[in-house]
Amino acid sequence: MTQTPRIDAHHHFWRYDPAAFGWIDPGSAIARDFDAQALAGALATRKIAGAIAVQARQMPEETRMLLDAVTRGAAICGVVGWIDLRADDIAERVAADAAPLLVGYRHVVQDEPDADFLLGDAFVRGVRAVAKQGLSYDLLVDHRQFATVPAFLDRVGAGRFVLDHAAKPAIARGGWQPWAERLKAAAACPGLMCKVSGLVTEADHAHWTPDDLERYLDHVFAAFGPERLMWGSDWPVCLLAADYGAVHDVIAAYVARHCPGASDGIFGGHALAFYKPPTGATASP
C-alpha cells in the first residue's frame, strides 16, 4: 500500500531586508535569511516529504523567487505566489505567469486598511481569473475582513479556497468572539478549507503551552471537520514561538487524541488534493 506523503502546507522563504520586511522586528529570531537548505533540515526533523512555499512580499518578483527556490530544494512541491489581482489585464497576467509548480496565489489582505477589501469588484474579478486558470487562492485576513469571507466566496463562485492560520484567533489574550462566530460562518461555505497553522505565534511567544491552543483547536475541528483541514508549520515565522518540531508535535498530539484516523489527510493528503502539485513533486520519506 502506498503511503500518503507527509506535506507541510505552509512555509516561507526570504532573503532578509529590513526595508522589505517591515513586519519583522530587527534582531528577532526571524530577522535573517531562510532558504531551501534550511527548510530541508526542518522538514527532516519530522520526516515531512514536501512543502508548499507561500508568498511573504507583495511584489511580482516574489513568485519568481519562490519558483527559483524550487531548483535548490527538491522538497518544495508547490508555490503560492503573488500577483496584482486588481490589474485590468489580470486574466492575461495569470496565464503568462503559468508554471508547473505554481499552484495558487495569495494577497496579504490583513494589511489592507479597508475592512471590505475582499468585496471590491476588481479584486473579485482577479480571484475569479485565478480560479478559472485552475489555481487555488489562500485567504489571509484579519478580524475585520473575516466577517466578509462568506460574501466574498459567494461573489467569486466556484474555486479552491483555503483560510490561512484559522484567521488568527487572539490566543495570547484569550480572545474568543467575534472570531469563533465568524469561523463558524466561514466554515459553512462548503468549498473552503482551513489551515491549522500559525497558531503558536498567536499565543504568548515565551510562555504558551498546548493547553492554550486546545479551545481554539476544538472549535476549528468542530467547525470545519477534519476532512477540510490541513497542517502547515508557518516556518520560519513559527520560530518566534517554537521550533519546527514543537509546531508539528502539538497538532499531531491533538489529532492523535481526537481524530487519529484523519492524520494522513491533515498531514498531507488534503494539501495534495487541494493544491494539486505535479505528479512526482513529492515522494514518501
N, C-alpha and C positions, 0 to 999 in steps of 0.2 A: 504493500500500500504506500502510495506516495505521500510524504509528509508535507503539510502546508508550510511554505516558507514563513518564517517569523519576520514581520515587517514593522519598522518604526515609521509611523505615518506622518511625522512632522519634525523636521530639524532644519537648521540654517547653516550657512557658511558666510564668512565675511573676512575681508582684509580691513582691519580696524582703522578708521579715520574719524577722529572726534567731530569733524565738521559734518560728515555723512551720517554719523550715528549719534545724534544729539541726545537720544533717549538713554544712552549708556553712560553711567556715571564714570568719569575718568578715575582710574585706579581700582575699579571693581574687578571682580573675577572674570568678567567677560570683555573687558576693555583691552582686547588683544586679537590677533589673527586666529581664525579657526578654518582648517582646510580638510580635504578629503582624507588625508592620512590620520588626522586627529579623530575624525569621525570613525574610521575603521577600528581604531583602538577602542573607542567607546562601545561600538556595536559588539565587538568580540567579547566584552565582559559578560554579556548575556546571550551570546550565540544568536544574534539578530542577523538575518541573511541580507537584508536590504533596507533602504530608507528612502523616503520622499523628501527631497530638498525643497524648501518653501522660501519665497522671496522675503527679504527684510528691508529693501530700499525701493522707493518708487521712482525708478529711472529705467529707460529702455535697456541700458547696459546690464541691468541685474539679471535678466533672463539669459543673456549670452554668457555671463559669468558662471551662472549655475550649470548651464549645459556644458560649458568648458570644463567645469569641475568633474563632470561625469567621466571624462577621459582620464582623470587622475584618481578615480575612485570607483572600482567595479561594484561597490555595494550600493551605489545610488541607482535606484530603479525607476525614478521619475522626478520631474521638476515641475513645481507650481511657480510660474513666473509672474512678471508684472507687465502690463500694457496699459496704455491710456484708454480706458474703456469708454470715455466720453468723447473720443475723437469722432469727427464726422465720417471718416473713412474706416471705421473700426472693423468692418467685415473684411476689407482688403488687408488690413494690418494683421488680423488674426490668421488669415490664410497665408500671408507672407512669412509669418513667424513659425509656421509649422515645422516640427522636428519630431522624430520618433519618441524621444524621451520627454518631450514637453506634454504633460498630461493635464494641465489646467492653469488657471490664473487666480491671483488674489489682489485685492486692493485693501490698503490699510484704512478701512472705513472708520475705525476707532479714533483716528487722528483728525477726522473731518469735523469741523465745528457744527455743521448742520445735522440736527437730530433726524431729519427726514432725507438724508443724503441718499439712502438706498432707493428712494422712490422717485428720484429725478429721472426725467424722460430719457436723457442722454445716457445715463448710467444703466438703466433698464435695457435700453437698446443694445448697449455694449455687452451686457451679460447674456442677452439673447443670442448675440453673434457668437459668443464663446460656446454656448450650448449647441448651436446649430453646427459648429465645427466638430462636435463630438467631444468637447473638452469639459472638464469639471470646473466648479468655482468654489473657492474657500471663503467663507464668511467670517471676517474678523470685525466684531462690533463691540461697542462699549454699552453701558447700561442705558444710555439714551436711545441709541439706534436699535437696541434689541427689541423694543416694542414694535418696530416696523417690519421685522423679519417676515411674519406671515403675509402681510400685504405685499411685500417685495416678491416673495415666492409666487404669490398668486398672479402678480403682474408679469413676471418673467415667463411663467409657464413651465413646460417640460424641461428637464435637465438634471444634472447630478450636482448636488449641493451638500456641503458639509460645514457645520458650525465649529469653528476653531475654539479650543480651550473651554468648551462648555460655556462660552460667553463670559468667562472670567468672573465667577462669583467672588464677593469681597470676604474671603475666608479669614483674613488676618483680623478683621474687626467683627467677625461673627455676623456679617450681613446676610440677610435672607430674602426679604422682599425689597423691590419687586422682581428680583432675579428669578426666584422659584416659580412665580406665576408666569413670567414671560418664557421661561424654559419650557414649561408645560404647554403653553400656547404654540411655541415654535415646533415642539415635538409632534403636535397634532398635524403638521404638514407631512404627509406620508413620504415625500421624496427627499426629506432632509436627514442626513446622517450627522453624527456628532463625534468630535474627537475628545477622548479622555486624555487631555494633555494640558500642560501649563498650570496645573493646579497648585503645585508646591510653591510656585512663585507668587501666587495669590494669597498664600498663607504667610505666617510670620517666618521670614527667611532664616532667622537664627534659632528659633525655638519650636518650629512646627513638629507635630507628631502625626502618625497615621490616624489617630482618633480625631484630629482636627478636620480631616478630609471626609470622614465617614458619612456624616449627614448629607453632605453635598453629593457624594458618590451615590448614596441611596436614592436621591432624587433624580439624578441623571439616569441611572439604570432603570428606575421605575418609569420615567417619562418616555425614554426612547426604546427601552428594551435592549437586551444585549445584542440582538441581531442588527441594530443600527448604530453600533459604537465601534470605534477603532482607537487603539492606543498610539500615542505619539509622545516622544520624550521632551520635545521643545528644547533639545540640546542646541547650542550651548547656553541658552537663556536660563535653563534649569539650574545651571551651576551657581546661580545666585543663592540657591536654597539647598541644593543637594547634588550629589554626583549621579552619573548616569544609572548606575546600578540601583541606587535607592529610589530613583524615579520609576524605574521599571518594577522594582520589587513591591512597592506599596500598592500598585494597581494589580500586579499578579496575585498578591496575597488576598486582596479584596475579591477578585474573580474566583480564586480557589475556594473562598468561604461561601460565596453566594451563587455562583453560576459556573462551576468548573467545566461544564460541557461546552461553554461558549468561548473558552480560552483560544482555540485555534482561530476562530473568527476575529475576535477582538485584537489578537496579537499578530494578525497577518492576513487572514482570508478576506476580511471585509475591506481592507485597504487595497488589496489586489483587485477585488471585484469593482470597487469604486473608481480607482484611478486608472485601471486597465493599462498597466505598463506593457511594453512589448514582450512577447513570449521570449523567454530566455534571459530577461533582465535580472532575474533573481535565481538563486539556487539554494536548496536546503543547506543549512550549516552542517 
